[in-house]
Structures are given as C-alpha cells and as structure tokens.
Amino acid sequence: MTSYEQVQQQIEKLSEAELLKLIDFIEFLNYKKLQKPQRRLAIFEELRTKNISKKFGDALIWQRKIRQL
C-alpha cells in the first residue's frame, strides 16, 4: 500500500472538524516548503551585505590551507 493510499484510508475516519485541521496543516506544510528557499536566499544576501568574508577571510583559501595540513 502506498503512502497516498494510507493517507486516504485515514482521512475517511476523520470528522469534518478534523478534516479542517488537516487542511490547515497541509497548507502550513506547503507554506513552509515555499519559504525554505526564500529564507536561504535572505541569509546569503545578509552575509553578502555584511561583508562576512572580510571578517572571516576567503573560504576557498581557508579550505586549501586546511587540506594541506
């Protein structure tokens, strides 16, 4: 039995009020999924604008240095 079939089976047991909660939860999951890439882009933009590389140095140079040890 697939996951989809299992979900369908469980949905049939829910009351109308529980179905509304389920719909709300599904909408929350979809919203969260869409926000993830946007949040990641916002973090990268913040790092870029705050010139983090000046504070910590060039990551590529650090990697090369560590790998030589």
Predicted model as a PDB file, atoms N, CA, C, CB and O in Angstrom, pLDDT in the B-factor column:
MODEL        1                                                                  
ATOM      1  N   MET A   1       0.846  -1.178   0.000  1.00 88.00           N  
ATOM      2  CA  MET A   1       0.000   0.000   0.000  1.00 88.00           C  
ATOM      3  C   MET A   1       0.896   1.246   0.000  1.00 88.00           C  
ATOM      4  CB  MET A   1      -0.965  -0.005   1.229  1.00 88.00           C  
ATOM      5  O   MET A   1       1.844   1.345   0.779  1.00 88.00           O  
ATOM      6  N   THR A   2       0.582   2.169  -0.867  1.00 95.00           N  
ATOM      7  CA  THR A   2       1.376   3.389  -0.959  1.00 95.00           C  
ATOM      8  C   THR A   2       1.040   4.348   0.177  1.00 95.00           C  
ATOM      9  CB  THR A   2       1.149   4.071  -2.308  1.00 95.00           C  
ATOM     10  O   THR A   2       0.026   4.193   0.858  1.00 95.00           O  
ATOM     11  N   SER A   3       1.878   5.310   0.365  1.00 95.00           N  
ATOM     12  CA  SER A   3       1.630   6.334   1.387  1.00 95.00           C  
ATOM     13  C   SER A   3       0.340   7.083   1.082  1.00 95.00           C  
ATOM     14  CB  SER A   3       2.815   7.324   1.471  1.00 95.00           C  
ATOM     15  O   SER A   3      -0.440   7.393   1.983  1.00 95.00           O  
ATOM     16  N   TYR A   4       0.129   7.363  -0.176  1.00 93.00           N  
ATOM     17  CA  TYR A   4      -1.080   8.074  -0.582  1.00 93.00           C  
ATOM     18  C   TYR A   4      -2.324   7.276  -0.204  1.00 93.00           C  
ATOM     19  CB  TYR A   4      -1.063   8.347  -2.094  1.00 93.00           C  
ATOM     20  O   TYR A   4      -3.297   7.835   0.304  1.00 93.00           O  
ATOM     21  N   GLU A   5      -2.288   5.989  -0.449  1.00 95.00           N  
ATOM     22  CA  GLU A   5      -3.418   5.130  -0.106  1.00 95.00           C  
ATOM     23  C   GLU A   5      -3.639   5.075   1.408  1.00 95.00           C  
ATOM     24  CB  GLU A   5      -3.194   3.718  -0.654  1.00 95.00           C  
ATOM     25  O   GLU A   5      -4.777   5.059   1.877  1.00 95.00           O  
ATOM     26  N   GLN A   6      -2.547   5.048   2.160  1.00 96.00           N  
ATOM     27  CA  GLN A   6      -2.656   5.047   3.621  1.00 96.00           C  
ATOM     28  C   GLN A   6      -3.303   6.335   4.114  1.00 96.00           C  
ATOM     29  CB  GLN A   6      -1.273   4.869   4.266  1.00 96.00           C  
ATOM     30  O   GLN A   6      -4.144   6.312   5.013  1.00 96.00           O  
ATOM     31  N   VAL A   7      -2.904   7.455   3.522  1.00 94.00           N  
ATOM     32  CA  VAL A   7      -3.480   8.743   3.901  1.00 94.00           C  
ATOM     33  C   VAL A   7      -4.970   8.757   3.575  1.00 94.00           C  
ATOM     34  CB  VAL A   7      -2.753   9.905   3.179  1.00 94.00           C  
ATOM     35  O   VAL A   7      -5.785   9.190   4.389  1.00 94.00           O  
ATOM     36  N   GLN A   8      -5.317   8.285   2.392  1.00 95.00           N  
ATOM     37  CA  GLN A   8      -6.734   8.234   2.011  1.00 95.00           C  
ATOM     38  C   GLN A   8      -7.544   7.405   3.003  1.00 95.00           C  
ATOM     39  CB  GLN A   8      -6.887   7.654   0.597  1.00 95.00           C  
ATOM     40  O   GLN A   8      -8.650   7.783   3.387  1.00 95.00           O  
ATOM     41  N   GLN A   9      -6.993   6.298   3.403  1.00 96.00           N  
ATOM     42  CA  GLN A   9      -7.668   5.417   4.343  1.00 96.00           C  
ATOM     43  C   GLN A   9      -7.904   6.109   5.685  1.00 96.00           C  
ATOM     44  CB  GLN A   9      -6.855   4.145   4.545  1.00 96.00           C  
ATOM     45  O   GLN A   9      -8.977   5.987   6.276  1.00 96.00           O  
ATOM     46  N   GLN A  10      -6.902   6.829   6.154  1.00 95.00           N  
ATOM     47  CA  GLN A  10      -7.012   7.527   7.435  1.00 95.00           C  
ATOM     48  C   GLN A  10      -7.969   8.715   7.355  1.00 95.00           C  
ATOM     49  CB  GLN A  10      -5.637   8.001   7.892  1.00 95.00           C  
ATOM     50  O   GLN A  10      -8.686   9.002   8.314  1.00 95.00           O  
ATOM     51  N   ILE A  11      -7.981   9.403   6.219  1.00 95.00           N  
ATOM     52  CA  ILE A  11      -8.855  10.561   6.044  1.00 95.00           C  
ATOM     53  C   ILE A  11     -10.322  10.163   6.191  1.00 95.00           C  
ATOM     54  CB  ILE A  11      -8.618  11.210   4.672  1.00 95.00           C  
ATOM     55  O   ILE A  11     -11.125  10.919   6.737  1.00 95.00           O  
ATOM     56  N   GLU A  12     -10.656   8.999   5.712  1.00 95.00           N  
ATOM     57  CA  GLU A  12     -12.044   8.542   5.774  1.00 95.00           C  
ATOM     58  C   GLU A  12     -12.548   8.402   7.211  1.00 95.00           C  
ATOM     59  CB  GLU A  12     -12.183   7.214   5.054  1.00 95.00           C  
ATOM     60  O   GLU A  12     -13.757   8.399   7.445  1.00 95.00           O  
ATOM     61  N   LYS A  13     -11.647   8.287   8.156  1.00 96.00           N  
ATOM     62  CA  LYS A  13     -12.019   8.120   9.558  1.00 96.00           C  
ATOM     63  C   LYS A  13     -12.193   9.442  10.297  1.00 96.00           C  
ATOM     64  CB  LYS A  13     -10.985   7.292  10.259  1.00 96.00           C  
ATOM     65  O   LYS A  13     -12.654   9.453  11.438  1.00 96.00           O  
ATOM     66  N   LEU A  14     -11.831  10.555   9.663  1.00 96.00           N  
ATOM     67  CA  LEU A  14     -11.837  11.853  10.333  1.00 96.00           C  
ATOM     68  C   LEU A  14     -13.199  12.533  10.275  1.00 96.00           C  
ATOM     69  CB  LEU A  14     -10.795  12.755   9.715  1.00 96.00           C  
ATOM     70  O   LEU A  14     -13.969  12.351   9.332  1.00 96.00           O  
ATOM     71  N   SER A  15     -13.472  13.317  11.305  1.00 96.00           N  
ATOM     72  CA  SER A  15     -14.695  14.129  11.337  1.00 96.00           C  
ATOM     73  C   SER A  15     -14.474  15.383  10.486  1.00 96.00           C  
ATOM     74  CB  SER A  15     -15.084  14.515  12.813  1.00 96.00           C  
ATOM     75  O   SER A  15     -13.358  15.650  10.039  1.00 96.00           O  
ATOM     76  N   GLU A  16     -15.531  16.137  10.271  1.00 96.00           N  
ATOM     77  CA  GLU A  16     -15.436  17.369   9.495  1.00 96.00           C  
ATOM     78  C   GLU A  16     -14.472  18.362  10.165  1.00 96.00           C  
ATOM     79  CB  GLU A  16     -16.834  18.005   9.329  1.00 96.00           C  
ATOM     80  O   GLU A  16     -13.671  19.002   9.484  1.00 96.00           O  
ATOM     81  N   ALA A  17     -14.547  18.487  11.471  1.00 96.00           N  
ATOM     82  CA  ALA A  17     -13.659  19.402  12.205  1.00 96.00           C  
ATOM     83  C   ALA A  17     -12.195  18.964  12.069  1.00 96.00           C  
ATOM     84  CB  ALA A  17     -14.062  19.462  13.701  1.00 96.00           C  
ATOM     85  O   ALA A  17     -11.299  19.793  11.907  1.00 96.00           O  
ATOM     86  N   GLU A  18     -11.976  17.672  12.138  1.00 96.00           N  
ATOM     87  CA  GLU A  18     -10.602  17.154  11.992  1.00 96.00           C  
ATOM     88  C   GLU A  18     -10.094  17.353  10.570  1.00 96.00           C  
ATOM     89  CB  GLU A  18     -10.542  15.657  12.364  1.00 96.00           C  
ATOM     90  O   GLU A  18      -8.908  17.611  10.365  1.00 96.00           O  
ATOM     91  N   LEU A  19     -10.985  17.237   9.588  1.00 96.00           N  
ATOM     92  CA  LEU A  19     -10.593  17.483   8.197  1.00 96.00           C  
ATOM     93  C   LEU A  19     -10.166  18.928   7.991  1.00 96.00           C  
ATOM     94  CB  LEU A  19     -11.743  17.140   7.249  1.00 96.00           C  
ATOM     95  O   LEU A  19      -9.220  19.201   7.252  1.00 96.00           O  
ATOM     96  N   LEU A  20     -10.859  19.851   8.641  1.00 96.00           N  
ATOM     97  CA  LEU A  20     -10.476  21.265   8.550  1.00 96.00           C  
ATOM     98  C   LEU A  20      -9.092  21.495   9.151  1.00 96.00           C  
ATOM     99  CB  LEU A  20     -11.513  22.151   9.262  1.00 96.00           C  
ATOM    100  O   LEU A  20      -8.299  22.265   8.610  1.00 96.00           O  
ATOM    101  N   LYS A  21      -8.807  20.837  10.251  1.00 97.00           N  
ATOM    102  CA  LYS A  21      -7.475  20.938  10.865  1.00 97.00           C  
ATOM    103  C   LYS A  21      -6.419  20.344   9.942  1.00 97.00           C  
ATOM    104  CB  LYS A  21      -7.448  20.221  12.236  1.00 97.00           C  
ATOM    105  O   LYS A  21      -5.316  20.876   9.820  1.00 97.00           O  
ATOM    106  N   LEU A  22      -6.766  19.243   9.296  1.00 96.00           N  
ATOM    107  CA  LEU A  22      -5.840  18.603   8.365  1.00 96.00           C  
ATOM    108  C   LEU A  22      -5.533  19.513   7.183  1.00 96.00           C  
ATOM    109  CB  LEU A  22      -6.415  17.275   7.870  1.00 96.00           C  
ATOM    110  O   LEU A  22      -4.382  19.628   6.763  1.00 96.00           O  
ATOM    111  N   ILE A  23      -6.558  20.155   6.653  1.00 95.00           N  
ATOM    112  CA  ILE A  23      -6.357  21.098   5.547  1.00 95.00           C  
ATOM    113  C   ILE A  23      -5.458  22.237   5.985  1.00 95.00           C  
ATOM    114  CB  ILE A  23      -7.704  21.650   5.042  1.00 95.00           C  
ATOM    115  O   ILE A  23      -4.569  22.647   5.239  1.00 95.00           O  
ATOM    116  N   ASP A  24      -5.674  22.746   7.174  1.00 96.00           N  
ATOM    117  CA  ASP A  24      -4.835  23.817   7.708  1.00 96.00           C  
ATOM    118  C   ASP A  24      -3.383  23.359   7.827  1.00 96.00           C  
ATOM    119  CB  ASP A  24      -5.361  24.279   9.077  1.00 96.00           C  
ATOM    120  O   ASP A  24      -2.463  24.107   7.496  1.00 96.00           O  
ATOM    121  N   PHE A  25      -3.184  22.143   8.296  1.00 96.00           N  
ATOM    122  CA  PHE A  25      -1.832  21.610   8.442  1.00 96.00           C  
ATOM    123  C   PHE A  25      -1.165  21.425   7.083  1.00 96.00           C  
ATOM    124  CB  PHE A  25      -1.862  20.279   9.199  1.00 96.00           C  
ATOM    125  O   PHE A  25       0.020  21.721   6.932  1.00 96.00           O  
ATOM    126  N   ILE A  26      -1.904  20.945   6.106  1.00 95.00           N  
ATOM    127  CA  ILE A  26      -1.349  20.773   4.759  1.00 95.00           C  
ATOM    128  C   ILE A  26      -0.944  22.124   4.179  1.00 95.00           C  
ATOM    129  CB  ILE A  26      -2.372  20.075   3.830  1.00 95.00           C  
ATOM    130  O   ILE A  26       0.113  22.246   3.560  1.00 95.00           O  
ATOM    131  N   GLU A  27      -1.776  23.129   4.376  1.00 95.00           N  
ATOM    132  CA  GLU A  27      -1.432  24.483   3.912  1.00 95.00           C  
ATOM    133  C   GLU A  27      -0.172  24.986   4.603  1.00 95.00           C  
ATOM    134  CB  GLU A  27      -2.601  25.460   4.169  1.00 95.00           C  
ATOM    135  O   GLU A  27       0.676  25.615   3.970  1.00 95.00           O  
ATOM    136  N   PHE A  28      -0.044  24.712   5.901  1.00 94.00           N  
ATOM    137  CA  PHE A  28       1.156  25.095   6.648  1.00 94.00           C  
ATOM    138  C   PHE A  28       2.393  24.423   6.061  1.00 94.00           C  
ATOM    139  CB  PHE A  28       1.006  24.726   8.136  1.00 94.00           C  
ATOM    140  O   PHE A  28       3.419  25.074   5.867  1.00 94.00           O  
ATOM    141  N   LEU A  29       2.300  23.123   5.776  1.00 93.00           N  
ATOM    142  CA  LEU A  29       3.446  22.402   5.203  1.00 93.00           C  
ATOM    143  C   LEU A  29       3.842  22.969   3.845  1.00 93.00           C  
ATOM    144  CB  LEU A  29       3.123  20.910   5.067  1.00 93.00           C  
ATOM    145  O   LEU A  29       5.029  23.112   3.550  1.00 93.00           O  
ATOM    146  N   ASN A  30       2.859  23.290   3.025  1.00 91.00           N  
ATOM    147  CA  ASN A  30       3.151  23.869   1.714  1.00 91.00           C  
ATOM    148  C   ASN A  30       3.782  25.251   1.846  1.00 91.00           C  
ATOM    149  CB  ASN A  30       1.875  23.956   0.875  1.00 91.00           C  
ATOM    150  O   ASN A  30       4.714  25.582   1.112  1.00 91.00           O  
ATOM    151  N   TYR A  31       3.284  26.048   2.769  1.00 89.00           N  
ATOM    152  CA  TYR A  31       3.857  27.370   3.019  1.00 89.00           C  
ATOM    153  C   TYR A  31       5.310  27.243   3.471  1.00 89.00           C  
ATOM    154  CB  TYR A  31       3.030  28.129   4.078  1.00 89.00           C  
ATOM    155  O   TYR A  31       6.191  27.956   2.992  1.00 89.00           O  
ATOM    156  N   LYS A  32       5.537  26.324   4.400  1.00 87.00           N  
ATOM    157  CA  LYS A  32       6.882  26.107   4.930  1.00 87.00           C  
ATOM    158  C   LYS A  32       7.841  25.670   3.821  1.00 87.00           C  
ATOM    159  CB  LYS A  32       6.852  25.055   6.051  1.00 87.00           C  
ATOM    160  O   LYS A  32       8.987  26.117   3.772  1.00 87.00           O  
ATOM    161  N   LYS A  33       7.372  24.804   2.943  1.00 86.00           N  
ATOM    162  CA  LYS A  33       8.197  24.317   1.840  1.00 86.00           C  
ATOM    163  C   LYS A  33       8.583  25.465   0.908  1.00 86.00           C  
ATOM    164  CB  LYS A  33       7.456  23.219   1.056  1.00 86.00           C  
ATOM    165  O   LYS A  33       9.711  25.511   0.417  1.00 86.00           O  
ATOM    166  N   LEU A  34       7.661  26.383   0.665  1.00 83.00           N  
ATOM    167  CA  LEU A  34       7.935  27.516  -0.218  1.00 83.00           C  
ATOM    168  C   LEU A  34       8.869  28.528   0.433  1.00 83.00           C  
ATOM    169  CB  LEU A  34       6.637  28.198  -0.616  1.00 83.00           C  
ATOM    170  O   LEU A  34       9.635  29.194  -0.264  1.00 83.00           O  
ATOM    171  N   GLN A  35       8.819  28.652   1.744  1.00 80.00           N  
ATOM    172  CA  GLN A  35       9.625  29.642   2.455  1.00 80.00           C  
ATOM    173  C   GLN A  35      11.084  29.246   2.569  1.00 80.00           C  
ATOM    174  CB  GLN A  35       9.064  29.866   3.826  1.00 80.00           C  
ATOM    175  O   GLN A  35      11.947  30.114   2.699  1.00 80.00           O  
ATOM    176  N   LYS A  36      11.379  27.957   2.522  1.00 81.00           N  
ATOM    177  CA  LYS A  36      12.743  27.482   2.723  1.00 81.00           C  
ATOM    178  C   LYS A  36      13.743  28.114   1.742  1.00 81.00           C  
ATOM    179  CB  LYS A  36      12.780  25.973   2.587  1.00 81.00           C  
ATOM    180  O   LYS A  36      14.750  28.664   2.189  1.00 81.00           O  
ATOM    181  N   PRO A  37      13.503  28.055   0.427  1.00 84.00           N  
ATOM    182  CA  PRO A  37      14.463  28.676  -0.499  1.00 84.00           C  
ATOM    183  C   PRO A  37      14.560  30.187  -0.300  1.00 84.00           C  
ATOM    184  CB  PRO A  37      14.067  28.376  -1.942  1.00 84.00           C  
ATOM    185  O   PRO A  37      15.645  30.758  -0.407  1.00 84.00           O  
ATOM    186  N   GLN A  38      13.437  30.833  -0.012  1.00 83.00           N  
ATOM    187  CA  GLN A  38      13.461  32.278   0.199  1.00 83.00           C  
ATOM    188  C   GLN A  38      14.263  32.638   1.438  1.00 83.00           C  
ATOM    189  CB  GLN A  38      12.042  32.824   0.319  1.00 83.00           C  
ATOM    190  O   GLN A  38      15.001  33.624   1.445  1.00 83.00           O  
ATOM    191  N   ARG A  39      14.116  31.831   2.493  1.00 83.00           N  
ATOM    192  CA  ARG A  39      14.867  32.076   3.724  1.00 83.00           C  
ATOM    193  C   ARG A  39      16.366  31.903   3.469  1.00 83.00           C  
ATOM    194  CB  ARG A  39      14.395  31.122   4.851  1.00 83.00           C  
ATOM    195  O   ARG A  39      17.185  32.682   3.955  1.00 83.00           O  
ATOM    196  N   ARG A  40      16.704  30.876   2.706  1.00 85.00           N  
ATOM    197  CA  ARG A  40      18.116  30.621   2.393  1.00 85.00           C  
ATOM    198  C   ARG A  40      18.696  31.785   1.588  1.00 85.00           C  
ATOM    199  CB  ARG A  40      18.274  29.290   1.606  1.00 85.00           C  
ATOM    200  O   ARG A  40      19.814  32.227   1.852  1.00 85.00           O  
ATOM    201  N   LEU A  41      17.944  32.279   0.614  1.00 87.00           N  
ATOM    202  CA  LEU A  41      18.411  33.419  -0.172  1.00 87.00           C  
ATOM    203  C   LEU A  41      18.586  34.658   0.697  1.00 87.00           C  
ATOM    204  CB  LEU A  41      17.438  33.713  -1.309  1.00 87.00           C  
ATOM    205  O   LEU A  41      19.534  35.420   0.510  1.00 87.00           O  
ATOM    206  N   ALA A  42      17.679  34.861   1.641  1.00 87.00           N  
ATOM    207  CA  ALA A  42      17.777  36.013   2.540  1.00 87.00           C  
ATOM    208  C   ALA A  42      19.030  35.929   3.403  1.00 87.00           C  
ATOM    209  CB  ALA A  42      16.532  36.106   3.430  1.00 87.00           C  
ATOM    210  O   ALA A  42      19.681  36.943   3.657  1.00 87.00           O  
ATOM    211  N   ILE A  43      19.366  34.731   3.851  1.00 85.00           N  
ATOM    212  CA  ILE A  43      20.584  34.546   4.656  1.00 85.00           C  
ATOM    213  C   ILE A  43      21.815  34.847   3.831  1.00 85.00           C  
ATOM    214  CB  ILE A  43      20.663  33.115   5.213  1.00 85.00           C  
ATOM    215  O   ILE A  43      22.721  35.539   4.296  1.00 85.00           O  
ATOM    216  N   PHE A  44      21.862  34.329   2.594  1.00 84.00           N  
ATOM    217  CA  PHE A  44      23.017  34.602   1.732  1.00 84.00           C  
ATOM    218  C   PHE A  44      23.136  36.087   1.423  1.00 84.00           C  
ATOM    219  CB  PHE A  44      22.910  33.805   0.428  1.00 84.00           C  
ATOM    220  O   PHE A  44      24.241  36.629   1.379  1.00 84.00           O  
ATOM    221  N   GLU A  45      22.005  36.745   1.209  1.00 86.00           N  
ATOM    222  CA  GLU A  45      22.032  38.179   0.945  1.00 86.00           C  
ATOM    223  C   GLU A  45      22.549  38.943   2.161  1.00 86.00           C  
ATOM    224  CB  GLU A  45      20.636  38.679   0.556  1.00 86.00           C  
ATOM    225  O   GLU A  45      23.321  39.892   2.020  1.00 86.00           O  
ATOM    226  N   GLU A  46      22.126  38.533   3.343  1.00 84.00           N  
ATOM    227  CA  GLU A  46      22.606  39.181   4.567  1.00 84.00           C  
ATOM    228  C   GLU A  46      24.112  38.993   4.725  1.00 84.00           C  
ATOM    229  CB  GLU A  46      21.871  38.621   5.798  1.00 84.00           C  
ATOM    230  O   GLU A  46      24.823  39.932   5.084  1.00 84.00           O  
ATOM    231  N   LEU A  47      24.596  37.790   4.460  1.00 81.00           N  
ATOM    232  CA  LEU A  47      26.035  37.532   4.547  1.00 81.00           C  
ATOM    233  C   LEU A  47      26.804  38.394   3.549  1.00 81.00           C  
ATOM    234  CB  LEU A  47      26.331  36.044   4.298  1.00 81.00           C  
ATOM    235  O   LEU A  47      27.873  38.922   3.854  1.00 81.00           O  
ATOM    236  N   ARG A  48      26.232  38.523   2.346  1.00 80.00           N  
ATOM    237  CA  ARG A  48      26.900  39.314   1.320  1.00 80.00           C  
ATOM    238  C   ARG A  48      26.944  40.791   1.709  1.00 80.00           C  
ATOM    239  CB  ARG A  48      26.193  39.141  -0.028  1.00 80.00           C  
ATOM    240  O   ARG A  48      27.982  41.435   1.554  1.00 80.00           O  
ATOM    241  N   THR A  49      25.855  41.328   2.203  1.00 84.00           N  
ATOM    242  CA  THR A  49      25.801  42.757   2.520  1.00 84.00           C  
ATOM    243  C   THR A  49      26.607  43.114   3.762  1.00 84.00           C  
ATOM    244  CB  THR A  49      24.365  43.189   2.711  1.00 84.00           C  
ATOM    245  O   THR A  49      27.054  44.252   3.904  1.00 84.00           O  
ATOM    246  N   LYS A  50      26.795  42.159   4.657  1.00 83.00           N  
ATOM    247  CA  LYS A  50      27.564  42.446   5.870  1.00 83.00           C  
ATOM    248  C   LYS A  50      29.057  42.171   5.687  1.00 83.00           C  
ATOM    249  CB  LYS A  50      27.029  41.619   7.031  1.00 83.00           C  
ATOM    250  O   LYS A  50      29.837  42.282   6.633  1.00 83.00           O  
ATOM    251  N   ASN A  51      29.443  41.813   4.468  1.00 76.00           N  
ATOM    252  CA  ASN A  51      30.846  41.545   4.152  1.00 76.00           C  
ATOM    253  C   ASN A  51      31.484  40.567   5.144  1.00 76.00           C  
ATOM    254  CB  ASN A  51      31.633  42.850   4.136  1.00 76.00           C  
ATOM    255  O   ASN A  51      32.548  40.838   5.702  1.00 76.00           O  
ATOM    256  N   ILE A  52      30.843  39.470   5.346  1.00 74.00           N  
ATOM    257  CA  ILE A  52      31.322  38.441   6.261  1.00 74.00           C  
ATOM    258  C   ILE A  52      32.701  37.944   5.837  1.00 74.00           C  
ATOM    259  CB  ILE A  52      30.329  37.272   6.322  1.00 74.00           C  
ATOM    260  O   ILE A  52      33.526  37.591   6.680  1.00 74.00           O  
ATOM    261  N   SER A  53      32.945  37.918   4.532  1.00 71.00           N  
ATOM    262  CA  SER A  53      34.244  37.428   4.064  1.00 71.00           C  
ATOM    263  C   SER A  53      35.389  38.296   4.576  1.00 71.00           C  
ATOM    264  CB  SER A  53      34.271  37.379   2.536  1.00 71.00           C  
ATOM    265  O   SER A  53      36.490  37.791   4.797  1.00 71.00           O  
ATOM    266  N   LYS A  54      35.152  39.583   4.767  1.00 76.00           N  
ATOM    267  CA  LYS A  54      36.194  40.456   5.307  1.00 76.00           C  
ATOM    268  C   LYS A  54      36.504  40.093   6.756  1.00 76.00           C  
ATOM    269  CB  LYS A  54      35.768  41.931   5.208  1.00 76.00           C  
ATOM    270  O   LYS A  54      37.652  40.169   7.194  1.00 76.00           O  
ATOM    271  N   LYS A  55      35.471  39.701   7.488  1.00 76.00           N  
ATOM    272  CA  LYS A  55      35.650  39.367   8.892  1.00 76.00           C  
ATOM    273  C   LYS A  55      36.349  38.015   9.060  1.00 76.00           C  
ATOM    274  CB  LYS A  55      34.299  39.354   9.604  1.00 76.00           C  
ATOM    275  O   LYS A  55      37.236  37.866   9.901  1.00 76.00           O  
ATOM    276  N   PHE A  56      35.941  37.032   8.249  1.00 77.00           N  
ATOM    277  CA  PHE A  56      36.447  35.674   8.412  1.00 77.00           C  
ATOM    278  C   PHE A  56      37.461  35.260   7.351  1.00 77.00           C  
ATOM    279  CB  PHE A  56      35.307  34.717   8.400  1.00 77.00           C  
ATOM    280  O   PHE A  56      38.104  34.219   7.485  1.00 77.00           O  
ATOM    281  N   GLY A  57      37.608  36.043   6.321  1.00 80.00           N  
ATOM    282  CA  GLY A  57      38.539  35.704   5.266  1.00 80.00           C  
ATOM    283  C   GLY A  57      37.880  34.894   4.163  1.00 80.00           C  
ATOM    284  O   GLY A  57      36.699  34.553   4.229  1.00 80.00           O  
ATOM    285  N   ASP A  58      38.678  34.597   3.151  1.00 81.00           N  
ATOM    286  CA  ASP A  58      38.198  33.867   1.984  1.00 81.00           C  
ATOM    287  C   ASP A  58      38.059  32.384   2.319  1.00 81.00           C  
ATOM    288  CB  ASP A  58      39.152  34.067   0.784  1.00 81.00           C  
ATOM    289  O   ASP A  58      39.019  31.758   2.767  1.00 81.00           O  
ATOM    290  N   ALA A  59      36.885  31.826   2.108  1.00 81.00           N  
ATOM    291  CA  ALA A  59      36.622  30.427   2.442  1.00 81.00           C  
ATOM    292  C   ALA A  59      37.466  29.481   1.589  1.00 81.00           C  
ATOM    293  CB  ALA A  59      35.136  30.112   2.258  1.00 81.00           C  
ATOM    294  O   ALA A  59      37.911  28.443   2.080  1.00 81.00           O  
ATOM    295  N   LEU A  60      37.691  29.821   0.329  1.00 86.00           N  
ATOM    296  CA  LEU A  60      38.485  28.969  -0.556  1.00 86.00           C  
ATOM    297  C   LEU A  60      39.931  28.876  -0.068  1.00 86.00           C  
ATOM    298  CB  LEU A  60      38.443  29.506  -1.997  1.00 86.00           C  
ATOM    299  O   LEU A  60      40.519  27.795  -0.064  1.00 86.00           O  
ATOM    300  N   ILE A  61      40.491  29.989   0.333  1.00 86.00           N  
ATOM    301  CA  ILE A  61      41.863  29.995   0.865  1.00 86.00           C  
ATOM    302  C   ILE A  61      41.917  29.166   2.145  1.00 86.00           C  
ATOM    303  CB  ILE A  61      42.351  31.452   1.138  1.00 86.00           C  
ATOM    304  O   ILE A  61      42.865  28.407   2.347  1.00 86.00           O  
ATOM    305  N   TRP A  62      40.918  29.302   3.007  1.00 84.00           N  
ATOM    306  CA  TRP A  62      40.858  28.529   4.249  1.00 84.00           C  
ATOM    307  C   TRP A  62      40.803  27.034   3.939  1.00 84.00           C  
ATOM    308  CB  TRP A  62      39.631  28.950   5.093  1.00 84.00           C  
ATOM    309  O   TRP A  62      41.508  26.246   4.570  1.00 84.00           O  
ATOM    310  N   GLN A  63      39.987  26.643   2.990  1.00 87.00           N  
ATOM    311  CA  GLN A  63      39.877  25.227   2.628  1.00 87.00           C  
ATOM    312  C   GLN A  63      41.207  24.677   2.130  1.00 87.00           C  
ATOM    313  CB  GLN A  63      38.800  25.032   1.558  1.00 87.00           C  
ATOM    314  O   GLN A  63      41.626  23.591   2.531  1.00 87.00           O  
ATOM    315  N   ARG A  64      41.855  25.413   1.273  1.00 90.00           N  
ATOM    316  CA  ARG A  64      43.155  24.961   0.743  1.00 90.00           C  
ATOM    317  C   ARG A  64      44.181  24.813   1.853  1.00 90.00           C  
ATOM    318  CB  ARG A  64      43.676  25.943  -0.316  1.00 90.00           C  
ATOM    319  O   ARG A  64      44.953  23.855   1.879  1.00 90.00           O  
ATOM    320  N   LYS A  65      44.178  25.771   2.766  1.00 88.00           N  
ATOM    321  CA  LYS A  65      45.114  25.747   3.881  1.00 88.00           C  
ATOM    322  C   LYS A  65      44.870  24.528   4.774  1.00 88.00           C  
ATOM    323  CB  LYS A  65      44.998  27.039   4.699  1.00 88.00           C  
ATOM    324  O   LYS A  65      45.814  23.840   5.165  1.00 88.00           O  
ATOM    325  N   ILE A  66      43.607  24.266   5.092  1.00 88.00           N  
ATOM    326  CA  ILE A  66      43.246  23.119   5.942  1.00 88.00           C  
ATOM    327  C   ILE A  66      43.609  21.813   5.274  1.00 88.00           C  
ATOM    328  CB  ILE A  66      41.751  23.135   6.269  1.00 88.00           C  
ATOM    329  O   ILE A  66      44.089  20.893   5.936  1.00 88.00           O  
ATOM    330  N   ARG A  67      43.394  21.715   4.001  1.00 91.00           N  
ATOM    331  CA  ARG A  67      43.661  20.471   3.276  1.00 91.00           C  
ATOM    332  C   ARG A  67      45.154  20.164   3.149  1.00 91.00           C  
ATOM    333  CB  ARG A  67      43.043  20.541   1.896  1.00 91.00           C  
ATOM    334  O   ARG A  67      45.548  19.018   2.936  1.00 91.00           O  
ATOM    335  N   GLN A  68      45.965  21.191   3.282  1.00 86.00           N  
ATOM    336  CA  GLN A  68      47.420  20.986   3.204  1.00 86.00           C  
ATOM    337  C   GLN A  68      47.989  20.433   4.508  1.00 86.00           C  
ATOM    338  CB  GLN A  68      48.119  22.300   2.856  1.00 86.00           C  
ATOM    339  O   GLN A  68      49.088  19.878   4.511  1.00 86.00           O  
ATOM    340  N   LEU A  69      47.264  20.573   5.607  1.00 69.00           N  
ATOM    341  CA  LEU A  69      47.754  20.126   6.903  1.00 69.00           C  
ATOM    342  C   LEU A  69      47.816  18.641   7.024  1.00 69.00           C  
ATOM    343  CB  LEU A  69      46.909  20.663   7.982  1.00 69.00           C  
ATOM    344  O   LEU A  69      48.212  18.123   8.068  1.00 69.00           O  
TER     345      LEU A  69                                                      
ENDMDL                                                                          
END                                                                             
